[in-house]
Amino acid sequence: MKGWTVKAIKGHGVIWCTLFFIALVGNSRAQSDWKQEWEKTLAAAHQEGQVTIYGPPGVHYQDAIGSFQAAQPKIKLVYVPGSGTNNVQKLLAERRAGKYLGDVFVGGSGTMVLVLFKGSILDPLPPVLMLLENRDESVWYTKKHLYADPKSQYVFIMQGNAQSHIGAYNTKLVNPDDIKSYWDVLNPKWKGKMVAYDPKARGHIQTMRGIYYNPAVGPEFIRRLFSEMDVTVSRDQRLVIDWVAQGKFLLSLFSTRNDIVEANKKGLPVNVLEGPPSEGHMSGGFGHAALINNAPHPNAAKVFINWLLSREGQLQWQKSTDNNSLRMDVPKDMLSDPRLVPKEGGKYLITSLPQYEDVKPLLKIVDEALAKAGRR
């Protein structure tokens, strides 16, 4: 090492050892700091003794969230089930009456962003993610935390199902090979023989976002479908599936995969009508979580959120709901439908992201098309 004296080399060695020691101590202190913060929050949560979750209806969602009780038996879990719209209305009515009862909101992104976020009723999530595993964004899909709100802080997207299905068909009356794309349902032979779940229904808007913003489908398909094809519209998912099973309609459009699969398992003559992945999207469904501000149990809410987004919490969520967790360290072989898992390297339009929030142009097209068809 030309130009370096033994003394200088030794001096540099001491410096590097000192820097390494300082880094080691700093890391140890950081480890100690988060543990102290977590233990303090946990103790306060035990004192509060309760956490109230406004969540989706359905036993499987209640089971998923209810798993928190076993993980934290000292914190009583109170679950308030309901659609996003109903739970938001309930929450707002309570707050107008001066009652602050909710701690955490779990559900679809639409109402959570348009009402809770825009109404300044939520607290930011990043500051309360205390567990080291929750601070590690690399274990999540796209190697980062995804949020549905424009500030990327308030409405966490924890679930993402790859969706490429078009709807349901009557297995006795329809050859699925006749329909390989959304565009195939515009064939005149299907006119008057289709029922569609109402595209304006709030809890269904993510599917319509996926169609509207996907360049392989887009506004022109929506316009032609509702103006040309004499489509019946309903807001009752089960009734839609029943109509197809009975042969009243041959096809249903925009029905959820879970509802179709469930009906098929019950022996009804319906099955999933698959489209190409290029026309698909990724739906967050009811898999969004947010902290309600001015919560009565703020520490218990923090403990719950950290549990829900942990590997264990997401394992329980995926196992109970049969929906794909965006935590990639949760094994996917437990899912009943492997098609829900996004393919490696696949490009998916994630409908919960804020750039796809604006649905006013979509709804205008639907209204104009239905009016033209005399169905408004």
N, C-alpha and C positions, 0 to 999 in steps of 0.2 A: 504494500500500500504506500506508494511513493508520496513523500511529503508529509506523512503522518508519523508522529513520534509515538513511542509506546505510551507515554504519559497522556497524549491526546486521545489515543484509542481507548485507554482506560477511562478517561474523562467522559467520552461519549457513551461508553458502556454504562457508566454510573447514571448518566442522564436518561438513557433508554430504560434502564431498570426502574428509575424513579418515576418516569412517565407511565410505565406499565403498572407500577404499584398504585399510582394515583387513579388510573383508569379502573383498576380492580376494586379499589376502595369505593370509587364513585358508583360502580355498578352494584356493589354490595349495598351501598346506602340507598340506591334507587329501589332495589329489591325490598329492602326494609321499609322504605317509605310507602310503597303501594300496599304492603301487607298491613302496616299500621293503619292506613286509610281504610282498607277493607275491614279489618277487625273492628274499627271504630264504627263504621257504617252498619256492620252486622249487629253489633251490640245495640245500637240505636234502633235498628229494625226490630229486634227482639222486644225492645221496650214498647214500640208501637204495636206490635202483636198482630198486625193485619195488613193485607194488601188487597185492593179491589181492582179487578180486571174487567174492562168492558171488552167482550170478545165475540167471535162469530157464533152463530147457532150451530147445533149439531154435536152429537155425543163425542165424535172423534176429536173435535177441537177442544171440547171441555176436558177430555182425557189427556190430551197433549199438555195443556196448560195446567191441569190438575196434578200432573207429575211433580210440579214444584212443591206440593205439600209434603211429599216424602223426602224431598231434598232439604227442605227447611221446615221441620215440624213445629217450630216455635212461632212461625208466622202463619196465621190463619188466612187461607185463600178464599176470597169471596168472588165468585164468577158471575158476571151479568151478561147472559147471552142475548144476542139480537143481531139483526142486519146492521150494516154500517149506518144507514140512514136512521133507523129506529134508535140505535144507541147514541148517535150524535144528538138527535132530538131530545132524548132523555137527559143526556149530559147538560145540554144547554138550558133545558127547563129547570134542572136542579140548580144550576149556577145563577139563573135569574132569580130564583127563590132564596139565594144566599146560602145554598147547600153545596159544599165541595166534597163529593163522596168518591170520585174516581181517581185512581192512581196511574193506571196504564191503559192504553187503548191498543187493541190488536184487531186488524181487519183489512179491508181493501184500501187501496191508495186513494181512490177518487174522493170520497167524503173526507178522509183524513187530511188530504192536502187542501181541498177547496174550502172546507169549513173550519177544521181545527187549526191547521197551519196558518191559513190566511186570516183566521179570527184571533190569532196570537194566543192560542189556548194550550200550546205545547212548549216544553222545555227542550233545549238541545241535548242530544245524546252523547256526543264524543266526550264531554267532560266527566260523565259518570261511568264510562267504561273502565272499570278499575282492574279487573282481572287481566293478567298479562296475556292470556290466550285471546282475550277479546280485543286487545290493542294490536294484536298481530293480524294485519289485513291480508297477509299472504295466503292464509288458509281459506279465503273466500273466493268465489267465482270472480274472475277478472283481476284477482290479486288485490282487491280493494273493497272497502265497504261501499255499498250502493244505497243511495237515498232517493226517495220519490219527490222530495220537496226541492224547490229551486236553490235553496241555500245549502243543500246536502248536509243537513245536521239534525233534522227533526223526525222524518218518517223513514225508518230503516227497512230496507227490502231484504228479508231473510229467506224468502222462498222464490223459486223460479222454475216453472214447468214449461218445458219445450212443447209447443202446441202446433200441430200441423193438421188437425182434423177439421173437417168442414161441418159435420153435424152427425145426424143419425139417419139410417135408412131401414125400411121394412125388408127383412131378410127373405120373406116369401114372395115379395112382389118386385124387388129391384135387384138388378145385377150391378154390384159395386164397380165392376170394370167400366161401366158406362160413365162414371164420374171420377175423374182423376185430378180435377182442378176446380176451384171456385167457378171458373169461367164456364165449365161444363153444365152447371145448373141453369145457365141462361138458354139452354136448348129449349125450343118451343114445346117439346113433349112434356116438360115438367111444369108448364104454366098451369096455375090453379091447383097444383098437387103438392105444394110445399107450405109448411108452417115455419115461422121464424120466431125465435125468442126476441122480444122487443129490443131493438138496438138502442132505444133511449133509456132503458132501465139502468139506474145508477150502478147497481151491483154487477152489471154486465159490460160496462163501458170499456174495460181493458181489451176484451175480444174485438170490439169494434175499432178501437185504436189500432190494434194489430193489423186489421184489414185496411183501414183508411190510410195509414202511414207506410204500409208496405208497397213499394213501387211495383211489385208483381201483381198486385190486386188494385188497391187504391180507390179514389172517389168514383171513377167511371163505373166500376163494378157495382158499387152501392147504388148509384143512380139508376142503372139499368135494372137491377134486381127488383127494387121496390116500385119502379114505374111501369115495368113491362111484364113482370111474371105473375101478377095476381097473387101475391104472397099474403097469407093470413098471418097476423101478428098476435102474439100472446105473451103475457108476463108470468105465466104459470109453467115452470119448467117440467114438472111431472105430468101435467096435462098434455103438453106438447109431445112428450115421449109416448104417452098413452095413445094419443091420436095416431101416431105413426104405427104403433103396435097393432092398433085396430084396423089399420088400412084406410082411415079417413083421409090421411095424407101419406104420401109415399116417402117424403123426405122432411127432416127438420134441419134447419140451419142454426148455427151458433149454440146448439145445446152443449152443455159441459160434458167432457169425456167421462167424469165420474158418474154422472146421472145415467149416461148411456150404458156404461159397463155394469152398473148396479142393476138396471132393468134387464140386461142380457143375462146376468147371473140368476135372476128370478124366473127365467124361462120365457120372457117376452121376445117376440120375433123382431128384435131391433139389434143393430150393431153400429160400431163406429165407422163413419165414412171418412176415409183418410185422403188428405190432399198432399201435395209435394212440400217438402221442407222449405223450399224457396218462397212459399206463400204463407209460411208460419210465423210465429213470434214466440216470445217467452213471457209467460204471465205470472205475476206475483200473487194473483188470487187474494186470499185472505191473509197472506203471509207478510204483513207489515206491522211494525211495532213502533209505538211512540209514548213518550212520557207526558202525562197531563200536568200542566203547571198548577200551582197553589194546591198541590195534592195533600190530603190529610195524613198520608203515610209516606213521606218523601224518601225516607231511608229504606223502607221495605220495598218501595218502587224501584230503587236503585239495585237492591239485591235481586229482585225478580228479573229485571232487564239483563243483569249480568249473567244470571242463570239461563235465561231464555236464549241468549246469544252464545253461550258456551257450547262446547262440543256435546256435553251431556244434554243440555236443554234442546239443542237442535236434533240430537238423536231421538229424543222423546217426541219432538214435533214431527219429524219425518216418519217415525214408526207408527204413530197414532193417526196422523192425517193422510198418510200415503201420498204426500206431496214432496217434491224434491227440495231439500234444503240447499241453499247456496253455499253452505260450508262444505268445502270439498274434502275435508277430513272425516266426514260422516259417510260411512259405506252406503253405496247406492244399490247393492244387490238385494236389499230388503224391499224395494219398491215393487209393487205388483205389475207396473207397466214401465219397462225400461225405456220406452220412448219419451218419457217425461224428462229424462236426463239429457242435458245439452251435449252434443257431440264435441269431442276434442277438435278445436280449431274452427268450429262452426260459428257463423255470424248470425246473431239473433237480435231482432228488434225487441228490446226489453220494454214492454208497454208501460211499466210503472215510472220510467224515467221522466223528468220534468219537461224535456223537449217534446214529449208527446201528450202533454197535459191538455192542450187546447182542443176541445171536441166541438166547439160551436160550429165550425164549418161543416163537420160531419153531420151534426144534428140538423143543420139547415138543409143539407142535401136529402136526408131522410124525410123531413117534413115536406119538402117540395115534391119529392118522388111519390110519396103516399098521397099527397093532394092531387097530383096528376092522375094517379090510378083510382081516385075516388075513394080512398080508404082512410082518409084523415078524419 
